[in-house]
Amino acid sequence: MDSEFGPGAASQELTGSGDGARRRAVVRLTGAMPTADWGVDVLDLDGYLDRLGLPVRAPGPDALAELHQAHVRTFTFDNIDVLLGHHPGVSLDAVQEKFVGRGRGGYCFEHSTIFAAALERLGYRVRRHLGRVGDPSTGAQQGRTHMVVEVVLDGRRLLCDPGFGMSLLRPIPLEDHAEDEHLPGWRHRVRHTPGGWALDRWREGGWEVAHTTDELEVMPVDIVIGHHFTSTYPGSHFTTGLVLGKHLPGRHVTVTHESLTVRTPGRPTEHRPVRAGEVAEWVMTLEVPLRPDERSRLLQRVHELAA
């Protein structure tokens, strides 16, 4: 039996005994995703690299930085499938059908799933982490529903974060007080915390906590459960509004059903309400390859949310 979580996500089990035994559906949130390993061999690595316009390169700091930046400049960060209620799931098969097969983007679980798989196939030593978005000191911290990727290269731990809205352009060392200002005006730093690590970004003259990550082991089932919460919980901001963002040359653009935010290195952030019909324009500008029916449904949903 198939379910919303993918083929094989639901099965039947008997309850009771004898003639009175009944069958009930049992939902298994792991779906077709492996529970003990990440199944990276199913990745079409050539297809993924073709999407990025990159050749195969031996593992190294420059090759890793190039891959990270190409990924975040190629794929959008978005919750379109969640908002439309037809998300295909976060198994590597499902993610690569979207990213490699269609050139679509997604949110953190999808970005980090395919990015980590590509890194492993390329020979990098990889570890996956879950984190909490928001600043714990302000009470704004969320559950463990953000996914990042760690790479250990030449004995140095590096944080890769391809699926965080306005994401890092390149990896940053997982070292206390490490800072990166790849583009002047876009600053990030890492801090060691009692539970793991915090990634901060410089916003309007001060440091702001983007997210905190921990050192706990992460298994595929953890990603499925996190995705299930963020994509179905009525209070999740991914189920209640549009988020669409992408790194463009010299700027980063985020579009919601209500607002437009443009961040340009070294300049004040532009933030204003979206105009009527402007979301459709940005879907084109950000090169989101939606099918006609998806585009129509998305714009109708945005209209309903903005009403």
N, C-alpha and C positions, 0 to 999 in steps of 0.2 A: 504494500500500500504506500502511495506517495502522500506527502503532506506539504504544508507550507515551508517546511525545513529542508525539503529535497527528497530525492528518491531514497526509499528505505528508512525514512525518518519515523515512520509509524509501523507498528506490527500488532499482532493479535496475541493475547494470552488468555488462558482459561482461568476462571474464578469459580470456586466451588468444586463439586465432584458429582459423579453419576449423571443421571438424566437431568438434574437441575443445573448442571454446569453452564455458565454463560461466557461468552467471549466479550472482551472489551478492548478498545483501541488503546495502545500504549504509545505515547509520543516519545521518541528518543531525539533529544535536541542535537545530537551529534550529526544526524542525517548521514550523508555519504562521506563526511569528513573523517579521516582516521583519528583514532583516539590516543594512540601512543606515539605516532610519528607524524611528520608534516607532509609526507608524500610528494617531495619536491621533484621527483623524477617525472611527474606528469606535466611539468612546465614546458611549454614550447619556448625554449630559451632563444632560439633564433628569431622567432616571431616577436618576442618581447624586445630584443635588441633592435630589430628592424623598426619597431614603433618609435624607439628612442633615437634612431639614426646613428647607432654606435656599433663598432666592431667588438669582437671578443678581445678582451685585454687581460693580461695576467694580473692577479691581485696586487694592489699597491695603493698608496695614499692618493695619488693623482687619479688613478683609474676609478677608485671608489668615489671621490669627489665629483668626477665627471658623470658617473652613473647616477648619483643622487640628484645632481642638478638637472640632468636631462629628464629624469623621472618627474620631478615636480613641475618642470616647464612643459611637459607633454600631456599629463593627465590632470583633469580638474579634481578638486576636492568638492564633493557634492553629496547630497542626500536625496537626489531625485527619485531613485527607486523606492526608498523608504517612504517618501512623501506620497508617491503614487500607489503605495501598498502592494507592490509586486517585486520586492527585492528577491534575487535568486539565491541568496545565502553567501557564506564566506568561505566555502571550500575552495581550494586552489583551482579546481575545474571551473567552478562558477565565476571566480574572479578573473581568470585568464580569458574566459569567453567574452567578458565585458571589456577588459583592458586590451588584451592582445587582439581578440577577434573583432571588436567593434570600435576600439579607440576611446571607449568611455572611461570615466573616472569613478570615484566612489569616496567612501570615508575611511577612517584610519585602519579599521580591521582589514579592509580590502587592499589598501596601499601597502601596508606593512606585510601582509601575507605574501603578495606577489614579489615585493622587493626582497624580502628575506629569502624566498625560494630562489630568485635569480642569483643572489649573492652566494648561496650555498652551492648552486650549480657551477658558479664561476670559481669556486675554490676558497671562498672566504669562511672564516670561523664565525658562526652566527649564534646569537642568543636573543630570544624574544622576551619582551617585558610588557607588563601592563602598568598603567599609571592612572592618576587622578587629575583631571583638568581643574584648574582654579587654585586660589590662594587659601591655604588652611587657616591663615591668620585672620581672614575676613569672614570665615564661615561659608565661603563660596565653593569649597572643594566638593567635587562630585565623586561618584563611585569609581571602581577600577575599570573604567570603560574607555581608556585610551591605550593604543598599542604602538610601541616603538620597537626598534631593532638595534641591538648592540653588535658591533663588529670588533673582534680582537685582531689587531694587525701589528706585527712587529712588537708584540708584547704590550701594546697600548690599547686601552678600551676606548671605543669611539661610539657616540650616540648618533644614530640615523633616525630621522623623524619625518618621513615622506608624507605622512597623512595627518598633519595638524593644521587645518585651515591655512593660515599664512605660515607655512612650514619653513624649517631651515632649508637653505639652498644647498648646504653641504654638511657633512658630519662635523660634530664638535667633540673634543676629548671629554670623556667621562672622568674629569679630574676636578677637584675642588678649586673654584675660582677661575676655571678655564673660561676664556672669552673669545668670541669670534665676531669680527666685523667685516665679513666678506665683501659686502657693498657698504661704503661709507654711509653711516646713518642707520643701518640695520644691525643692531648689536644684540648678541645673545651671550649668556653666560651659564655655566653649570655650577651648582653648589652641592656639596655633600650634606645630607640631612640625616637625622637619626634613623629614618626608615629606608634611605636610599639616596635619591638624587632629585634635585629641582632644576628645571630649565626656566630661566628668566629671560625676558626680552625687554629692551629699552623702549618705553612708550611715553611720549610727551614729557620728557625730562626726568623720568624716574624708572626704576626697575619694577617689573610686574611679573608675577609667577604665571608662567604658561601652564605647566603641569609638573607633577612629581611622580617619579617612578620608583618601584621597589625592586628587591633582589629575589623575590619569590619565583620559583619555577613556574613556567607557563606551558600548558598543554593545549592541543587543538580544541578540546572541549571547552576550555576557558574562553576561547575566542568566540565560539558558537554561542555560549551563554551570554557573554557581553553583548554580542550583536543582537541576540534575541531581545534583551532588555532595551537597548537603545533604539531598536527599530520597531518596537511594539508598545512600550510603556506610554500611556497617554500623557504623562508629564515630561517625556523626553523632548528636548527642543528639536530633535531630528524628526519627530512625528507631527510637530505643530507649526513648522515654518520652513521655508526654503533657505538653504545655505549653498552657495555656489561660488567657488573661488579658484583663482589660478595665478601663477606667476607669469606675467608678460614681460617683454623686454623693458627694463627700467622701472617697472612698477608691479604692484600686486593689487588685484581687484577682487573684492568680495561683494556679491549681490545676494540680498535676501528679498523676501516678498515685500519688505517695507523700505529697505535702505540700500544705498550704494556707498562702499568705502574703498577709496583708492589711496594706497600707501606708496610713496615715492621716496627713495633714500635721500635723506638730508632735507626733506621738505615737510611742512605740516601735513597731517593726514586730512584728506578730503572726505567728509562724511555728510550725506544729505539724504532726504527721502527720494525714493525712485519715482520717476514720472510715469504716468499712465502709458503702458505699452513698452516701457524701457526694458523690462525683464526679457522680453522676446529679442530685443536688440542685442543684449548681452549674451544670450544663449548663442547667437550667431558669432559675436565678436570673440567669445571664449572658445569657439569651435567645438561645441558639445554635439556629438553626432547622434541626435535623437531621431527615432523613426517619426513619421508624420503623426501617428496616433499618440505617441509619447509626448511629442511637443504640444499637441492640442490639449491633452489631458493635463500637462504641467501648467500651461498658461491658464486653463480653467481653474485649476487648484489655486494658483497664485491669485487669481481674481477673487476667489471665494475668501482666501485668507486676508486679503487687503480690504475687503468690504466692511 
